[in-house]
Amino acid sequence: MRYFFIALLFFYGFSLTGQNMVIKIEKGNTINTLKEQIEKQSDYKLAYDEEISSQITFNTEINYQSISVPRLIEQLNNRLPHDFKVLGNNITVKPRESKLNAQENYTLSGTIYDEYDQPLLGASITIPKLQKGTSTNSEGKFSIQLPQGSYEIHISFLGYSTITQNLVLDRDINWTLKMETGDEILEEVVIEQNNKATNIKKPQMSINSLSMKEIKQIPVALGEPDPLKSLLTLPGVTNAGEGSSGFNVRGGAADQNLILLDNVPIYSDSHLFGFFSVFNADAVNSLDLYKGGIPSKYGGRVSSVLDIKQHNGDYKDFKFEGGVGLISSKLKVEGPLKKQKASFMLAGRTSYAHLFLKLADNENSAKFYDLNSKLNYKINENNSLHFSGYLGKDVFDINDSFSSKYGNTMGKLNWKHRFHKNIDTDLSIFYSDYQFGLTLNTLSFNWDSGIESYGLKYAWQHYISDDIQLNYGVDATYYDFNPGILIPNSPESTVNYRELDRKYALEPSVYLDINQKIGDHLEIRYGLRYSTFYRYGKQKVNIYANSPVNYNPVYNIYQEATPIGTKFYDSGEVISSFDNFEPRAALSYILNDESSIKASYNRMAQYLHIVSNSQSPTPVNIWTPSGPFIEPQILDQYAIGYFRNFDNNRYSLETEAFYKAIDNRIDYVDGADLIANNDIEQVLLNGQARAYGLEVLFRKNSGDLTGWISYTLSRAEQKNPGRTPEEPGIANGNWYLSPYDKLHNLSITGNYEYSKKWSFSANFSLQSGQPVTYPNGYYEFGGIPVPNYSLRNENRLPLYHHLDLAATLTPKPKKNKSWESYWVFSIYNVYNRRNASSIRFTTNDDTGINEARRLSIFGFLPSVSYNFKF
C-alpha cells in the first residue's frame, strides 16, 4: 500500500541536541530521497524495511530551511502514519500496524472565516477520495469523521477561491482557516478558480444567497446599496412597486416573511415609507432567503425566512468603512477590544435630505437614522459571548400639521459553548420591538401603537457521524401588542382618550432536524417542529350570538354583528391556545458529478397577522395575534427541482416547481373599517390561499462578465367563500387573484470588470402589473356620482419594468494599501419609464368628467456616491 503524506524539512549539520539540516524533496520522491539527504548532512541513519521504501512517496514539494532533530521527530509522529524513533545514531521508521489494521476514525473539525474574519455559513468541505463532505454552520464551524489516511481536502464557498489542502489524518485535527489568497494558516495551499456554483449535494433547496459584493454592485434608486431591494433580482421575489416597503415571496404577503437580524425577529423592514430598508449593507455579513424546504429551527411564518447576519468585527486590526451619497451617509468602524480575544463592530447611517428642504424654505421633512452594533468575547476555545444590537428611527413632518415617528429596537445576548468536539450549543436571550407614533396637530391628538417581544432560544448542533447530523433546540417568545392609544394633546382637542385592548401571547416551540446520507447518491433532511401559542388576558372578549360578521341579504352586504355580551379574562388567564405539529423533509439525489434532483415538503404555522387593505406594509399597520376569532395560518408547501453546474462550474442552473396551500388566510369584507378598530373580527372572513409556479435561475459564475438571469411564472390566489349557500363571500366565493400575484417576473443582473479601475453593472426588471380593483361603472345618487366596483382584484396595473445602470471607479486600485476609495455613478430607470404605483379614479373639478390618474414615484434618476475604507 502506498501512503501519500506531507513531510517537513530537516535542518543540517548538528547532533540530536543541536544539529540542523537543510533538505529539498521534490514531488514524487520516495523516502529513500529523505534518507540520502539526512545521512549526507548528519551522523544519523534512517533505518526501515525495504517494504516501506516502496510504500511511501512524497506528494508535495518540500523546501524547508531548518528544524531541530527533536522537532523533526515530533512532527513526523504527529503527521504521518508511521512511528519515527531515535535509537542511538539511528532514526527508525515502522508502520503503526494496529491503527492501520483497525482503520481507526478521526475527526477533522474547524472554523472557516472570510477575509474580514467573519464566519462563513455554508462553506463546503469535500474529500473527493471518499466522495464525502460537510458544510459549515452559522458560526463557520464544521466537523467530519474520516478513516485514518492521506487525503486531499477541498474548501469552497460562493464567491471565494477554492482551497485545496493535502492532509495526513492519524489524529483529531482542528483547523482555523481564513479564505483569502495568500493566507498561510494552512501549509501547501493550492488556489483554484472562483467558485459560485450551486451545491448539488445538499438537500436544502429553495434558498438564495447574495454576497455583500454582489449587493453593492446592483444599481438601486438613490444610490444606496440595499440588501432587501437586491432580493427582487431573485426568482420568486417581488414587491408592490417602487417606493414600497416589504417583499413578497412565491405569492405570499409581506407579513408572512420572518425577517431575522442575528436570529432576532424584526417587525418593520423599511425607512422613509419604503424608499430604504432598515439594513445597512456595510453592517451585513451574509443574507440567506429560504423560500421553501425550510429547516425545522425556523417557524412562525408561512411564506419565507430571511436570515441576515451582522459583521462580527475584526479581531486583529482596526478598520473603517463608509460612504457619502446624495441623501444619506454611513460609517462603520470595527476592530479588536483585545487582540484575538474580543472584537466590536459599530455602524451608523443617517439621511440629510431634510436639510436641503429647509434651505429651500420647505417646511416638510423626512429623515431617518440607524445604528448597528456587535460585540464578541472569546472566553476560551470552547466558550464565547456575543452581543448584537440595532436601533433605527424615522421622523416625518408635513408643515407642522402632521408628524410621525417610528422604528425598530433590537438587542440580543448569547453564549456559545462547545460541550464536545461534535456538539455545539447557542443559548440566547433577546428583545425586539417596533413602535409607531403619530401626531395630528390639526385635530390635536397623538396616536401610539407597537409590538414588543422577549425571547429565549437554545440551539444544539450535534455531529453523530459523517452520515448523520442533528440540529435540535427549544425557543419561546412572549408578545405584548399595543394596537393603539389615542391621546388628546391640547385642551382644544375634539377627540377623547381611547385605548384599544392590549393583547398578550406566548409562543413556545421545540424542534429536531436530522441530516442523513444514504449511500453515495442520496442525502435527506427530515425533522419536526412542535409549536404552541397561548393568548393571555388581561382583556375583555366579545360574545356573539352566531358570528362576529352578519350577512344582510337585502343589501347583499356584510355587516358588523352586535355583541350579546363580553367575557373578562384576568392577567395571565388563557383566552385561546393552539398547537401544531410541523413536519419538514427534503432530499437530494445526485445524478452525476454535475447535476442532482431535489424535492422538499414543509408544513408551517403562523400565529401573528397584519390586517391591511394596502398592497405593501405601511408604518401604521398593526400586528394582531391569533385568538378566539382568528385562527393561525397553516401552510403546506411542496417543491421539486433540477440543479446543474456546467463547464467546470463556470455556469449553473437551478429550476424549481412549487405548490403551496394556506388554510385560515383571512381577508376583509368590502367596505371594512380597519383603522383603530377594536373589534377587528367584525370585518374579517376566513378563507384559503394557494400559489404555484416555476422558477429558473441561470448564473455565470466566473470571468470578467458575471451575473444571473431569473424568471418566475406563477399564480397566487385566495378564496373566501360564503359560510352558507346564500352568502356570496368575497368575489362570489370563487378563487380571486391575491394582491401579490405576478404572473411573469423577469430579472437580468450583470457585472462587467472592464479593468482594475472601472467596472460596470446593470439590472433589468420586468413584472406583471399588480392586481387591483377598478370601478367598472357608476350611478348617480342625489346628483353625486357613485362608483360601482368590479370583483376583488379583477384588474391589473400596467406592466412594470425599468433598466438601471451603474459604473464604479476605483481611482487608485492597489491591494493592501492603507486607504481605499471608489466612486459609484448610477442611473435608475434609464429610459424614464413612468411605472404606476397606483391609479386613482376621480372626477375632474373643471369638466365634471370621471378620469383615472396614475401616480408614479420614480422617473429617470441619477445618483453618485463616494465610498472609502482604511
Sequence and secondary structure as in RCSB ss.txt:
>XXXX:A:sequence
MRYFFIALLFFYGFSLTGQNMVIKIEKGNTINTLKEQIEKQSDYKLAYDEEISSQITFNTEINYQSISVPRLIEQ
LNNRLPHDFKVLGNNITVKPRESKLNAQENYTLSGTIYDEYDQPLLGASITIPKLQKGTSTNSEGKFSIQLPQGS
YEIHISFLGYSTITQNLVLDRDINWTLKMETGDEILEEVVIEQNNKATNIKKPQMSINSLSMKEIKQIPVALGEP
DPLKSLLTLPGVTNAGEGSSGFNVRGGAADQNLILLDNVPIYSDSHLFGFFSVFNADAVNSLDLYKGGIPSKYGG
RVSSVLDIKQHNGDYKDFKFEGGVGLISSKLKVEGPLKKQKASFMLAGRTSYAHLFLKLADNENSAKFYDLNSKL
NYKINENNSLHFSGYLGKDVFDINDSFSSKYGNTMGKLNWKHRFHKNIDTDLSIFYSDYQFGLTLNTLSFNWDSG
IESYGLKYAWQHYISDDIQLNYGVDATYYDFNPGILIPNSPESTVNYRELDRKYALEPSVYLDINQKIGDHLEIR
YGLRYSTFYRYGKQKVNIYANSPVNYNPVYNIYQEATPIGTKFYDSGEVISSFDNFEPRAALSYILNDESSIKAS
YNRMAQYLHIVSNSQSPTPVNIWTPSGPFIEPQILDQYAIGYFRNFDNNRYSLETEAFYKAIDNRIDYVDGADLI
ANNDIEQVLLNGQARAYGLEVLFRKNSGDLTGWISYTLSRAEQKNPGRTPEEPGIANGNWYLSPYDKLHNLSITG
NYEYSKKWSFSANFSLQSGQPVTYPNGYYEFGGIPVPNYSLRNENRLPLYHHLDLAATLTPKPKKNKSWESYWVF
SIYNVYNRRNASSIRFTTNDDTGINEARRLSIFGFLPSVSYNFKF
>XXXX:A:secstr
  EEE      BS  TTT B  EEE TT BHHHHHHHHHHHSS EEE  HHHHHHEEE S EEE   BHHHHHHH
HHHHSSEEEEEETTEEEEEE HHHHHHT EEEEEEEEE TTS B TT EEEETTTTEEEE  TTSEEEEEEESEE
EEEEEE TTEEEEEEEEEESS EEEEEE STT  SSSS EEEEEE    SSSS  SEEEE HHHHHHS  GGG  
 HHHHGGGSTTEE SSTT    EETT  GGGEEEEETTEE S  EEGGGTEES  TTTEEEEEEE SS  TT  S
 SSEEEEEEE    SSS EEEEEE SSEEEEEEEEEEETTTEEEEEEEEEE HHHHHHHTT   EEEEEEEEEEE
EEEEETTEEEEEEEEEEEEEEEETTTEEEEEEEEEEEEEEEEEEETTEEEEEEEEEEEEEEEEEETTTTEEEEEE
EEEEEEEEEEEEE SSSEEEEEEEEEEEEEEEEEEEEE STT  S  EE   EEEEEEEEEEEEEEEETTTEEEE
EEEEEEEEEEEBSEEEEE SS SEEEETTTTEEEE   SEEEEE BT EEEEEEEEEEEEEEEEEEETTEEEEEE
EEEEEE EEE  SSSS  TT  EEE  SS   EEEEEEEEEEEEEETTTTEEEEEEEEEEEEES  EE TT   T
T TTGGGGEE  EEEEEEEEEEEEE SSSEEEEEEEEEEEEEEEB  SSTT   BGGGS EE TT  SEEEEEEE
EEE SSSEEEEEEEEEE   EE  EEEEEEETTEEEEEE STT EE   EEEEEEEEEE SS  TT S EEEEEE
EEESTT     SEEEEEE TTT  EEEEEE   SSEEEEEEEEE 
